[in-house]
Amino acid sequence: MENYETETKTQKDFDKTISPTLVCTVLSILMIIGLILGFATKSALIVALFLLPVVAYEIYRTRGPYTSFSSWMILVVLLAEIVLIVFNINYDLGKFLDLDYTYVGGQYVPLGDIKILGPTLLAIFSLILLLRTYGPYTKWLSVIIFVSAFIMVYILSPIMFKELIRSAVQHIFWYF
């Protein structure tokens, strides 16, 4: 308990020195630049690298057990995605599992190249943060991560992007 209180006090001291609004605004601007560069060069790696500071600040901001876990999982998935992209590792999960879709985090996710799974998981974990956190800055950062993940999917595979959108729309209409 004392460690959590000390950690919270340290965060509050830092937040007094540098405004979270300012940090989130700067990260948003940098991410927009990263998205534009990544989209223009068709490089998901650029988007992933620009996303690293956003994820690091997201980890710093989260405090609850579920949100902290989601933040750390976003970092793990993002680092794995960077490795897959840098080393051009291709592996078709759909063929290996003999499935077209799988159910992950309340969403049906189309399976295909393993590099598509990373951004899809980023989107799912960012949605968990968006729905489970109370902090406006954590919500702000989770939206940045969510949008960036979808742009990464589009850059990697426009066909899978369409499948993900179709799956999400079907899932939304299923609730209504």
Summary of the structure (lengths in Angstrom):
residues: 176
radius of gyration: 16.9
end to end distance: 43.0
largest distance: 53.3
contacts: 551
relative contact order: 0.13
helix: 80%
strand: 6%
